[in-house]
Amino acid sequence: MDHRLLLLSVLFLLMVANGAPILAGKLVGGRFAAPIDRGLRWRDGRSLFGASKTFRGVAASIGATAVAALPVGLDWISGAALAAAAMAGDLFASFLKRRLAIPLHGEVFGLDQIPEALLPLLLLRLRLGLSWLDVAEVALMFVALQIVLSRALFHLRIRDRPH
């Protein structure tokens, strides 16, 4: 596979991994929306991740990205691993936001985008033959694209918030 095409494929899979939970929520509503933290609270009295981080979202992300990897020339295991790492990055960001007392759905530029892109890129860097520059390039493209698409999806009423 051409290297530029590989980078675009990885960027596409990052978008699938992070968009699938939103689309799954729109498709099935409140069904299967059990929060991952099960309502548990950290030492500070705040939730671990928040009610919007659900098993449904993680399952949708892993399943959709595993399937989406195939037509772009990657194996389903790479797709599933990318999605699992993206969701771990998203949970890490949510955990930090709760510790910083940022309300549920509150926006923090960078923290809302970088962990969910960087963690999967680092995990799959060697497997996919990515350089450190490739990792930085795809992560920056993801941040820019996510900002633009989030606002567009909000205006199309697919997202509930513009971030």
C-alpha angles and dihedrals in degrees: 000000000000110000095234089050090050091054091049090047091053090047090050091050091050089054091049092048093052097038099047095074091054093048092045090054091050092048100048102023114206095346117117090007099137108154115242092228091052088220094299117154131217125230089276091061093248125117118270096237109344134254094280093068102085140173087236090059094049092047092048091050096049094043097045094045093047089054094042091053093066101065091046091056101259127115121256092244091060089048093049092045091049091052094046090051091046090053090047088052090049091050090049090053091048091049091053092046091053090050089051089051092243107157122246108283091014112147124236111177111231096010089066093054115020104064093049090052102034099049095056092043091053092045094052099032096106096034091056097036095244121165123220087255090053090052092051093044095050092044091053092046089050093052092050095044094046092053092051096042094045091057092045092049090049091055089048088052093241092114123047093215133034092238 
